[in-house]
């Protein structure tokens, strides 16, 4: 009897050959993909990382007290001279006429000048009601250097400069604010939202003047900047409709 050698006995070896071939092809494809990814990372990723790593926000602030008055007081000394009762002998009282006073040169004491502060800490217990933070945008412009104190007011930001905004947050309510925060939505290339650290408590009338600049600006016209006081609503206020202010500026590209 004749039995063919191409029968079922060779099925297993054929499958092994096919599996080994596919594994080799997959391995070669994996090596090729890894090499392409390495080349891409070397050429493109560092540029993206460097552009993101150079971004920065520059913030300067000046606290302004709501009450700046003071009172100067010069105390004066006064002396009280007591007079004793009249004396009597028997039934007849004799009143002696006083002798004419002798003229004498007065001896002056030491002059003392004292200044007393009014307001501030002396009115701590007088507050009641709720605070009310309001945002005022004073000007837009740019920073001439990396310092917030180099702010230059301008509606157009020159090429290569850092856009900036100057704004004031004031407590116009009737009570202290306690710690609070603000946010700034600035036109960077990634539409960055700046969240401040907790700010100092503001008494009624107190305010803080801020200058905020930033890198990696999104160039173009009518670029919007929005400032929000108490954005996280951790502070109870009598009015929250005045917590937001917006402005725009033109940022010229290179």
C-alpha positions as CSV (number, residue, x, y, z in Angstrom):
1,X,0.0,0.0,0.0
2,X,1.3,3.5,-0.9
3,X,1.0,6.3,1.7
4,X,1.6,9.9,0.7
5,X,4.2,11.8,2.6
6,X,2.2,15.1,2.2
7,X,-0.6,13.8,4.4
8,X,-1.6,14.8,7.9
9,X,1.7,13.9,9.4
10,X,3.3,17.2,8.0
11,X,0.7,19.6,9.3
12,X,2.4,20.4,12.7
13,X,5.8,21.2,11.1
14,X,4.2,23.5,8.6
15,X,2.4,25.5,11.3
16,X,5.7,25.8,13.3
17,X,7.4,27.3,10.2
18,X,4.6,29.8,9.6
19,X,4.6,30.9,13.3
20,X,8.3,31.4,13.3
21,X,8.1,33.5,10.1
22,X,5.4,35.7,11.6
23,X,7.4,36.2,14.8
24,X,10.5,37.2,12.8
25,X,8.5,39.7,10.8
26,X,6.9,41.2,13.9
27,X,10.3,41.5,15.6
28,X,11.7,43.3,12.6
29,X,8.7,45.7,12.5
30,X,9.1,46.4,16.3
31,X,12.8,47.2,15.8
32,X,12.0,49.5,12.9
33,X,9.3,51.3,14.9
34,X,11.6,51.8,17.8
35,X,14.2,53.4,15.6
36,X,11.7,55.7,14.0
37,X,10.4,56.8,17.4
38,X,14.0,57.5,18.6
39,X,14.7,59.7,15.6
40,X,11.4,61.6,16.1
41,X,12.0,62.2,19.8
42,X,15.5,63.4,19.0
43,X,14.4,65.9,16.4
44,X,11.1,67.2,17.7
45,X,10.4,66.4,21.4
46,X,13.3,68.6,22.8
47,X,12.0,71.6,20.9
48,X,8.5,71.2,22.3
49,X,9.9,70.7,25.9
50,X,12.1,73.7,25.6
51,X,9.2,75.9,24.4
52,X,7.0,74.7,27.3
53,X,9.8,74.9,29.9
54,X,10.5,78.6,29.2
55,X,7.1,79.8,30.1
56,X,6.8,81.9,33.2
57,X,4.4,84.2,34.9
58,X,5.8,87.4,36.6
59,X,3.7,88.8,39.4
60,X,4.3,91.9,41.5
61,X,2.0,93.5,44.0
62,X,1.7,96.6,46.3
63,X,-0.6,96.7,49.3
64,X,-2.5,99.9,49.8
65,X,-4.1,100.6,53.2
66,X,-7.5,102.1,53.1
67,X,-6.9,104.6,56.0
68,X,-3.8,106.7,55.8
69,X,-4.7,109.5,58.3
70,X,-2.8,110.2,61.5
71,X,-3.1,112.7,64.4
72,X,-0.3,114.6,66.1
73,X,-1.0,115.6,69.8
74,X,1.1,117.9,71.9
75,X,0.2,117.3,75.6
76,X,0.3,120.2,78.0
77,X,0.9,120.1,81.7
78,X,-1.3,121.8,84.3
79,X,-0.9,122.3,88.0
80,X,-3.7,122.7,90.6
81,X,-2.8,124.8,93.8
82,X,-5.1,124.0,96.7
83,X,-6.3,126.8,99.1
84,X,-6.8,126.1,102.9
85,X,-9.7,127.3,105.1
86,X,-9.6,130.8,106.9
87,X,-8.6,130.7,110.7
88,X,-10.6,132.5,113.4
89,X,-9.7,133.7,117.0
90,X,-12.6,133.9,119.6
91,X,-15.7,135.5,118.1
92,X,-13.9,137.9,115.8
93,X,-12.4,136.6,112.6
94,X,-9.4,138.4,111.2
95,X,-8.8,138.2,107.5
96,X,-5.2,139.0,106.6
97,X,-4.8,140.8,103.3
98,X,-2.4,138.9,101.1
99,X,0.9,140.4,100.3
100,X,1.6,141.6,96.8
101,X,2.9,138.7,94.8
102,X,6.5,138.8,94.0
103,X,7.5,138.6,90.4
104,X,9.5,135.6,89.6
105,X,11.0,134.0,86.4
106,X,9.0,130.9,85.5
107,X,10.9,127.7,85.2
108,X,9.8,125.8,82.0
109,X,9.5,122.0,82.1
110,X,10.5,119.6,79.4
111,X,8.3,119.7,76.2
112,X,6.9,116.3,75.1
113,X,5.5,115.6,71.6
114,X,3.6,112.4,70.9
115,X,2.0,111.0,67.8
116,X,-1.1,108.8,68.0
117,X,-2.2,106.7,65.1
118,X,-5.9,106.7,64.1
119,X,-7.6,103.8,62.3
120,X,-6.0,100.5,61.3
121,X,-5.6,98.1,64.3
122,X,-7.6,100.4,66.6
123,X,-10.8,99.7,64.7
124,X,-10.5,95.9,64.7
125,X,-13.7,95.2,66.6
126,X,-15.8,97.7,64.7
127,X,-16.3,95.6,61.5
128,X,-19.6,93.9,60.7
129,X,-21.4,92.5,57.7
130,X,-19.6,91.0,54.7
131,X,-16.6,91.9,52.6
132,X,-16.9,92.7,48.9
133,X,-14.0,92.2,46.5
134,X,-14.0,94.2,43.3
135,X,-11.6,94.0,40.4
136,X,-10.4,97.1,38.5
137,X,-8.1,96.7,35.4
138,X,-5.9,99.8,35.2
139,X,-3.9,99.2,32.1
140,X,-2.4,96.7,29.7
141,X,1.1,96.7,28.3
142,X,4.3,94.7,28.5
143,X,7.4,94.1,30.7
144,X,10.6,95.7,29.5
145,X,12.6,93.2,31.6
146,X,11.7,90.0,33.5
147,X,10.8,92.2,36.5
148,X,7.1,93.1,37.1
149,X,8.3,96.6,38.1
150,X,9.3,97.3,34.5
151,X,5.7,97.5,33.3
152,X,5.1,99.8,30.3
153,X,1.5,100.7,29.6
154,X,0.5,100.1,26.0
155,X,-2.3,98.5,24.0
156,X,0.2,96.9,21.7
157,X,2.9,94.5,22.8
158,X,6.1,94.8,20.7
159,X,7.6,91.7,19.2
160,X,9.7,89.7,21.8
161,X,8.2,91.5,24.8
162,X,6.2,89.9,27.6
163,X,2.6,91.0,27.7
164,X,1.3,92.3,31.0
165,X,-1.7,93.7,32.8
166,X,-1.9,96.0,35.8
167,X,-5.0,95.6,38.0
168,X,-6.3,96.4,41.5
169,X,-8.4,94.2,43.8
170,X,-10.1,96.2,46.6
171,X,-12.4,95.3,49.4
172,X,-15.4,97.7,49.3
173,X,-17.4,95.8,51.8
174,X,-17.9,96.3,55.5
175,X,-15.9,93.5,57.0
176,X,-12.4,91.9,56.7
177,X,-12.0,89.5,53.8
178,X,-9.7,86.9,55.4
179,X,-7.4,85.0,53.0
180,X,-8.5,84.8,49.4
181,X,-7.2,84.0,45.9
182,X,-7.6,85.2,42.4
183,X,-7.2,83.7,38.9
184,X,-6.0,85.2,35.6
185,X,-6.9,83.7,32.2
186,X,-4.0,84.8,30.0
187,X,-3.5,84.4,26.2
188,X,-0.6,82.0,26.1
189,X,0.0,79.4,23.4
190,X,-1.7,76.8,25.7
191,X,-4.4,79.1,27.0
192,X,-3.0,79.1,30.5
193,X,-5.0,79.8,33.7
194,X,-3.0,81.3,36.5
195,X,-4.2,80.5,40.0
196,X,-2.7,82.7,42.8
197,X,-1.5,81.7,46.2
198,X,-3.7,82.8,49.2
199,X,-3.6,86.6,49.4
200,X,-3.5,88.6,52.6
201,X,-6.7,89.7,54.3
202,X,-8.1,93.1,53.3
203,X,-9.9,95.3,55.7
204,X,-12.7,97.6,54.3
205,X,-11.1,100.1,51.9
206,X,-7.8,98.1,51.6
207,X,-6.6,97.1,48.2
208,X,-3.7,95.4,46.4
209,X,-2.2,96.7,43.1
210,X,-0.9,93.9,40.9
211,X,1.2,93.7,37.8
212,X,1.1,90.3,36.0
213,X,3.3,89.5,32.9
214,X,3.8,86.2,31.1
215,X,5.8,84.4,28.4
216,X,4.8,82.3,25.4
217,X,2.0,84.7,24.3
218,X,-0.5,83.8,21.7
219,X,0.1,86.5,19.1
220,X,-2.6,88.4,17.4
221,X,-5.2,91.2,17.9
222,X,-7.9,91.4,20.7
223,X,-6.2,88.8,22.9
224,X,-8.4,88.6,26.0
225,X,-7.2,88.7,29.6
226,X,-9.7,88.0,32.4
227,X,-9.1,88.5,36.2
228,X,-11.4,86.9,38.7
229,X,-11.2,87.6,42.5
230,X,-12.4,84.8,44.8
231,X,-12.7,82.4,41.9
232,X,-13.1,79.4,44.1
233,X,-15.9,81.0,46.2
234,X,-14.2,80.3,49.5
235,X,-15.0,83.8,50.7
236,X,-18.5,84.9,51.5
237,X,-19.3,88.3,49.9
238,X,-22.1,90.7,49.8
239,X,-21.8,91.0,46.0
240,X,-20.0,88.6,43.6
241,X,-21.1,90.4,40.4
242,X,-18.1,92.7,40.5
243,X,-15.4,90.0,41.0
244,X,-14.6,89.7,37.3
245,X,-12.9,92.1,34.9
246,X,-11.6,91.6,31.3
247,X,-9.5,93.5,28.8
248,X,-7.8,92.9,25.5
249,X,-4.5,93.8,23.8
250,X,-2.6,93.3,20.6
251,X,0.4,91.1,20.6
252,X,2.8,91.5,17.7
253,X,4.7,88.4,16.5
254,X,8.3,88.1,15.5
